[in-house]
Amino acid sequence: MSRGLTRALAATAAALLLSTGCGGNPEPVAEAAPYLDPGYVEAGGFRLHYALTLSGDLPAAIAGAYGILPRTNLAVLTIAIAPLDGGAGPALAGARAEATAISLTGARTPLALTRRGEPGGATWLGTVDVRHRVPITIEIVAHATSDGPPIRARLTREFRLE
């Protein structure tokens, strides 16, 4: 028998021996941890709310009002800034927000956001393509005032599209 064949047989025998030692665990598999992201961050007297929702989960009237055509692999990002004290104000006239989608490979894609007029706050909407059971991370950087400090948020979501 050649040395190469002997080594291959020995490696196969070792792998089979190791695999027989792996028995089934009699305990049930633990459930996945619940999604615990609060959906907001606070900084400098402001609260930044964010949500990433599948477009198909939106009521048709809401999706239509914002010009969103629901499809299976489309998620809608909503970002809103409001003062913590509940007061409306012209201070939010200079508010701005940016969002970036980050893939598992680290590819960064800036998202196009559209600002919507909201009394007492500022709201932006954007869309991002998602894939079945592939996590996507969204980084948000917003400013409540034109010269205010950044408010940062980061969320990661995974969707089951089937």
Secondary structure, DSSP 4 states (H G I P E B T S, - for coil): --HHHHHHHHHHHHHHHHHHT-PPPSSPPPPPPP----SEEEETTEEEEEEEEEGGGS-HHHHHHTT----TTEEEEEEEEEETT----GGGGG-EEEEEEE-TT--EEEEP-EEEEETTEEEEEEEEE-BBTB-EEEEEEEESSTTSPEEEEEEEE-B---
